[in-house]
Amino acid sequence: MSDNPRVSRKPVIAGNWKMHGTAAEARRLAAGLRQRLAGKRGDREIVVAPPYTALGAVADELSGTPIEIGAQNVHWEARGAFTGEISAAMLLEIGCRWVIVGHSERRQLFGETDENVKRRARAAIAAGLAPIVCVGETLAERDANRTLEVVERQLRGALLDLGAADIRSLCIAYEPVWAIGTGRTATPEQAEEVHAEIRRVVADLVGDETSDRLRILYGGSVKPDNIDSLMKEPDIDGALVGGASLEVESFARIVEFRS
């Protein structure tokens, strides 16, 4: 791979609100973020992903601001008898630009497979949404020294048959399962090792140029007190933030990371 500096990759800070917030509560949080992050400089992208039922309220509240809207999942079919699912067209209509696919909670709790993740990512890209494709290992897999093996398998499965142009339209998020909601986080060095491996695998799939441009986010108990050290690593291009994105000041501080 080439040694292109990260300055050529605009950082992304994305807040995953998970199953938190009624429409009214989400609107209040969005209003706080709108006020706190008004006029934020354009050298980083800011995304929030509320629950489906709050997407409309949040999109309305954040209209005209630098904060973009994402969804937490998407189905691979455009329409049909898929009770409980949401299509890409529905998300676009409500104002989404981004969508999270393959989050570790979806994989661990709801049986998402690499094949499902690939189909969701392809559907999102085809519709004009930007997927944040998540990969990551369990604690047992890390303890067995299988981290890089597991991440590579998930990555190749999710990106199978995607071309360079498709991959340039997405982000990858490395989310070690053992660090999701536990208060534990990978050290910057541990995260960097996996991010560098992700970039190597993508280079193998579609070449150095696309790999160098790919933005790779870290997720897993990201907080105001660890974001700066994480963002100093050369292959960490942003964060997918869980609990800390539910409070205005903590999320704003993460957006305002100093590297």
C-alpha positions as CSV (number, residue, x, y, z in Angstrom):
1,M,0.0,0.0,0.0
2,S,1.1,3.6,-0.5
3,D,1.8,6.0,2.3
4,N,-0.9,8.5,1.5
5,P,-1.5,10.6,4.7
6,R,-4.8,10.4,6.5
7,V,-5.4,14.1,5.8
8,S,-6.8,12.9,2.4
9,R,-9.5,11.0,4.2
10,K,-12.1,13.2,5.8
11,P,-12.9,11.7,9.3
12,V,-16.4,10.5,10.1
13,I,-17.9,10.7,13.6
14,A,-21.2,8.7,13.7
15,G,-23.6,8.3,16.6
16,N,-25.6,5.1,16.8
17,W,-28.5,5.8,19.1
18,K,-29.6,2.2,19.1
19,M,-33.0,1.6,20.7
20,H,-33.0,4.8,22.7
21,G,-35.4,7.7,22.4
22,T,-39.0,8.4,21.4
23,A,-39.5,10.8,18.6
24,A,-39.9,13.6,21.1
25,E,-36.8,12.6,23.0
26,A,-34.8,12.2,19.9
27,R,-35.9,15.6,18.6
28,R,-34.7,17.2,21.9
29,L,-31.3,15.5,21.5
30,A,-31.0,16.6,17.9
31,A,-31.9,20.2,18.9
32,G,-29.2,20.2,21.4
33,L,-26.7,18.9,18.9
34,R,-27.8,21.4,16.3
35,Q,-27.2,24.3,18.7
36,R,-23.9,22.9,20.1
37,L,-22.4,22.0,16.7
38,A,-23.7,24.9,14.7
39,G,-21.2,26.2,12.2
40,K,-18.9,23.2,12.8
41,R,-15.9,23.2,10.4
42,G,-16.2,21.0,7.3
43,D,-13.1,19.0,7.8
44,R,-15.1,16.1,9.4
45,E,-18.4,14.5,8.7
46,I,-21.0,14.1,11.5
47,V,-23.7,11.5,11.4
48,V,-26.5,10.4,13.8
49,A,-28.5,7.2,13.5
50,P,-31.7,7.4,15.5
51,P,-34.3,4.6,15.8
52,Y,-36.6,4.3,12.7
53,T,-39.5,5.9,14.5
54,A,-37.5,9.0,15.2
55,L,-35.8,9.4,11.8
56,G,-38.4,11.9,10.5
57,A,-38.3,14.1,13.6
58,V,-34.5,14.2,13.7
59,A,-34.2,14.8,10.0
60,D,-36.6,17.7,10.3
61,E,-34.7,19.1,13.3
62,L,-31.3,18.9,11.7
63,S,-32.3,20.1,8.2
64,G,-29.8,22.7,7.0
65,T,-27.1,21.7,9.5
66,P,-23.8,19.9,8.9
67,I,-25.2,16.8,10.8
68,E,-26.3,14.1,8.5
69,I,-28.8,11.3,9.1
70,G,-28.3,7.6,9.1
71,A,-30.4,4.5,9.8
72,Q,-29.4,1.5,11.8
73,N,-30.2,-1.2,9.2
74,V,-31.8,-1.7,5.8
75,H,-33.3,-4.6,3.9
76,W,-31.8,-5.8,0.6
77,E,-35.1,-5.9,-1.3
78,A,-36.9,-2.8,-2.6
79,R,-40.3,-4.0,-1.5
80,G,-42.2,-7.1,-0.5
81,A,-43.6,-9.2,2.2
82,F,-40.8,-8.6,4.7
83,T,-42.6,-7.7,8.0
84,G,-40.6,-5.4,10.2
85,E,-38.0,-4.5,7.5
86,I,-37.2,-1.1,5.9
87,S,-36.1,-0.5,2.3
88,A,-33.5,1.9,1.1
89,A,-36.1,4.0,-0.7
90,M,-38.0,4.5,2.5
91,L,-34.8,5.7,4.2
92,L,-33.9,8.0,1.4
93,E,-37.4,9.5,1.4
94,I,-37.1,10.4,5.0
95,G,-33.8,12.1,4.6
96,C,-31.1,9.4,5.3
97,R,-27.8,9.6,3.7
98,W,-26.1,6.8,5.6
99,V,-27.0,3.3,7.0
100,I,-25.2,1.0,9.4
101,V,-25.1,-2.7,8.3
102,G,-23.7,-5.7,10.1
103,H,-23.4,-4.1,13.5
104,S,-22.1,-6.6,16.1
105,E,-25.5,-6.5,17.9
106,R,-27.2,-7.5,14.7
107,R,-24.8,-10.3,14.2
108,Q,-24.7,-11.6,17.8
109,L,-28.4,-11.1,18.8
110,F,-30.3,-11.4,15.5
111,G,-28.3,-13.8,13.5
112,E,-26.9,-11.5,10.8
113,T,-24.5,-13.4,8.5
114,D,-21.8,-12.2,6.2
115,E,-24.1,-12.9,3.3
116,N,-26.9,-10.8,4.8
117,V,-24.5,-8.0,5.4
118,K,-23.2,-8.1,1.8
119,R,-26.8,-8.0,0.4
120,R,-27.7,-5.1,2.7
121,A,-24.6,-3.1,1.7
122,R,-25.2,-3.8,-2.0
123,A,-28.8,-2.6,-1.8
124,A,-27.8,0.5,0.1
125,I,-25.1,1.4,-2.4
126,A,-27.4,0.8,-5.4
127,A,-29.9,3.2,-3.9
128,G,-27.4,5.9,-3.2
129,L,-27.0,5.4,0.6
130,A,-23.5,5.2,2.1
131,P,-23.2,2.0,4.2
132,I,-21.1,1.8,7.4
133,V,-20.2,-1.9,7.3
134,C,-19.3,-3.3,10.7
135,V,-16.8,-6.1,11.5
136,G,-15.4,-7.3,14.8
137,E,-14.4,-10.3,16.9
138,T,-15.8,-11.7,20.2
139,L,-13.7,-11.9,23.4
140,A,-13.3,-15.7,22.9
141,E,-12.0,-15.1,19.4
142,R,-9.6,-12.4,20.6
143,D,-8.4,-14.6,23.4
144,A,-7.8,-17.4,20.9
145,N,-5.7,-15.0,18.8
146,R,-8.2,-15.2,15.9
147,T,-9.0,-11.5,15.7
148,L,-7.4,-10.9,12.3
149,E,-8.7,-14.1,10.9
150,V,-12.3,-13.3,11.9
151,V,-12.2,-9.7,10.7
152,E,-10.8,-10.8,7.4
153,R,-13.5,-13.4,6.9
154,Q,-16.2,-10.9,7.8
155,L,-14.7,-8.3,5.5
156,R,-14.3,-10.5,2.5
157,G,-17.8,-11.9,3.0
158,A,-19.3,-8.4,3.2
159,L,-17.4,-7.0,0.2
160,L,-17.6,-10.0,-2.1
161,D,-18.4,-9.0,-5.6
162,L,-18.2,-5.3,-4.8
163,G,-16.1,-3.3,-7.2
164,A,-13.7,-0.4,-6.3
165,A,-16.3,2.2,-7.1
166,D,-18.8,0.5,-4.7
167,I,-16.2,0.3,-1.9
168,R,-15.2,3.9,-2.3
169,S,-18.8,4.8,-1.4
170,L,-18.8,3.0,2.0
171,C,-17.0,3.1,5.3
172,I,-15.8,0.1,7.4
173,A,-16.3,0.2,11.2
174,Y,-14.1,-2.1,13.3
175,E,-16.2,-2.9,16.4
176,P,-14.7,-5.5,18.7
177,V,-17.8,-7.2,20.3
178,W,-16.1,-7.4,23.7
179,A,-15.9,-3.6,23.8
180,I,-19.5,-2.8,22.8
181,G,-21.3,-1.3,25.8
182,T,-18.8,-2.8,28.3
183,G,-16.8,0.2,29.2
184,R,-13.8,-1.6,27.8
185,T,-12.1,-0.4,24.7
186,A,-9.3,-1.6,22.5
187,T,-6.1,0.3,23.1
188,P,-5.2,2.6,20.2
189,E,-2.4,0.1,19.3
190,Q,-4.9,-2.8,19.2
191,A,-7.3,-0.9,17.1
192,E,-4.6,0.3,14.7
193,E,-3.4,-3.2,14.2
194,V,-6.9,-4.3,13.0
195,H,-7.5,-1.1,11.0
196,A,-4.2,-1.7,9.1
197,E,-5.2,-5.3,8.4
198,I,-8.6,-4.1,7.1
199,R,-6.8,-1.7,4.7
200,R,-4.5,-4.5,3.6
201,V,-7.4,-6.8,2.8
202,V,-9.2,-4.1,0.9
203,A,-6.0,-3.4,-1.1
204,D,-5.9,-7.1,-1.9
205,L,-9.5,-7.1,-3.1
206,V,-9.6,-3.8,-5.2
207,G,-6.1,-2.2,-5.1
208,D,-4.1,0.3,-3.2
209,E,-5.8,3.4,-4.5
210,T,-9.2,2.4,-3.1
211,S,-7.7,1.0,0.1
212,D,-5.9,4.3,0.7
213,R,-9.1,6.3,0.3
214,L,-11.2,3.9,2.4
215,R,-12.4,5.4,5.7
216,I,-12.2,3.0,8.6
217,L,-14.0,3.9,11.9
218,Y,-13.4,2.5,15.3
219,G,-16.4,1.5,17.5
220,G,-16.4,0.1,21.0
221,S,-17.0,2.3,24.1
222,V,-15.6,5.4,22.4
223,K,-15.7,8.3,24.9
224,P,-14.5,11.9,25.2
225,D,-11.5,10.7,27.2
226,N,-10.2,8.2,24.6
227,I,-11.1,9.7,21.3
228,D,-8.0,11.9,21.0
229,S,-5.6,8.9,21.5
230,L,-7.6,6.8,19.0
231,M,-7.6,9.4,16.4
232,K,-3.8,9.9,16.5
233,E,-3.4,6.4,14.9
234,P,-2.8,6.7,11.1
235,D,-5.4,4.2,10.0
236,I,-8.3,5.3,12.3
237,D,-10.4,7.7,10.4
238,G,-13.3,8.3,12.8
239,A,-15.6,6.6,15.2
240,L,-18.9,4.8,15.5
241,V,-20.1,6.0,18.9
242,G,-22.8,4.3,21.0
243,G,-23.8,5.4,24.5
244,A,-21.6,8.6,24.4
245,S,-23.6,9.8,21.4
246,L,-26.8,10.1,23.6
247,E,-25.5,13.1,25.5
248,V,-24.9,16.4,23.7
249,E,-21.7,17.4,25.4
250,S,-20.0,14.0,25.2
251,F,-20.8,13.5,21.5
252,A,-19.8,17.1,20.7
253,R,-16.4,16.5,22.4
254,I,-15.9,13.4,20.3
255,V,-16.8,15.3,17.2
256,E,-14.2,17.9,18.3
257,F,-11.4,15.4,18.7
258,R,-7.9,16.7,18.7
259,S,-5.3,14.5,17.0
